[in-house]
Amino acid sequence: MTKAVHLGAWFLLGCIASSCVAWLGALHPALFRVMWVIYIMCAAALGMALVTDDAARQFLKISEPDYYALLIAVACSVVLGGLLQWLIAG
């Protein structure tokens, strides 16, 4: 139960951070480009984590289900932030 709460807290932190980045991107046109750079870097890191899953999982010393749960949480956080940006900016 504590592991689920812990992963849920990290997911909520990711959603808050992604929403904050999307909000800052909606404030000013210069920050809009920075927001997309941050999202592209997150997507690239997520892609690299998926490609190097066995090596990264052993380096982080976490179990396979926890690793994939973390990747799913990061992907959902980035998608939710992108949807928020789409809703705010139109």
C-alpha positions in Angstrom: 0.0 0.0 0.0 2.8 2.4 0.8 4.4 1.8 -2.6 1.2 2.7 -4.3 0.9 5.9 -2.3 4.6 6.7 -3.1 4.2 6.2 -6.8 0.9 8.2 -6.7 2.7 11.1 -5.1 5.4 11.0 -7.7 2.7 10.9 -10.4 1.0 14.0 -8.9 4.3 15.8 -8.7 4.9 15.1 -12.4 1.4 16.4 -13.3 1.9 19.5 -11.2 5.3 20.2 -12.8 4.0 19.5 -16.3 1.0 21.8 -15.7 3.3 24.5 -14.4 5.5 24.3 -17.5 2.4 24.4 -19.7 1.1 27.4 -17.8 4.4 29.3 -18.2 4.4 28.5 -21.9 0.9 30.1 -22.2 2.1 33.3 -20.5 4.5 34.6 -23.0 5.5 33.7 -26.6 9.2 33.3 -25.7 8.3 30.8 -22.9 6.1 28.9 -25.4 9.3 27.8 -27.2 11.0 26.9 -23.9 8.0 24.8 -23.0 8.2 22.8 -26.2 11.9 22.3 -25.7 11.2 20.9 -22.2 8.5 18.6 -23.5 10.7 17.4 -26.3 13.5 16.7 -23.9 11.1 14.7 -21.6 9.9 12.7 -24.6 13.5 12.0 -25.7 14.4 10.9 -22.1 11.3 8.7 -22.0 12.2 7.1 -25.3 15.8 6.5 -24.2 14.4 4.9 -21.0 12.3 2.6 -23.0 15.1 1.6 -25.3 17.6 1.0 -22.5 15.1 -0.5 -20.0 17.3 -3.4 -18.8 20.4 -1.3 -18.2 18.6 1.6 -16.7 16.5 -0.6 -14.4 19.6 -2.3 -13.0 21.3 1.0 -12.5 18.4 2.4 -10.6 18.1 -0.9 -8.6 14.3 -1.1 -8.9 12.1 -4.0 -9.9 10.7 -4.3 -13.4 7.0 -3.5 -12.5 8.1 -0.4 -10.6 10.3 0.7 -13.5 7.5 0.4 -16.0 5.0 2.0 -13.6 7.4 4.9 -13.3 7.7 5.2 -17.1 3.9 5.1 -17.5 3.5 7.8 -14.8 6.1 10.0 -16.6 4.3 9.5 -19.9 0.9 10.3 -18.5 2.3 13.4 -16.8 3.8 14.7 -20.0 0.6 14.0 -22.0 -1.6 15.7 -19.4 0.6 18.8 -19.4 0.5 18.8 -23.2 -3.3 18.6 -23.1 -3.4 21.4 -20.6 -1.3 23.6 -23.0 -3.6 22.7 -25.8 -6.6 23.7 -23.8 -5.1 26.9 -22.5 -3.5 28.2 -25.8 -6.2 26.8 -28.1 
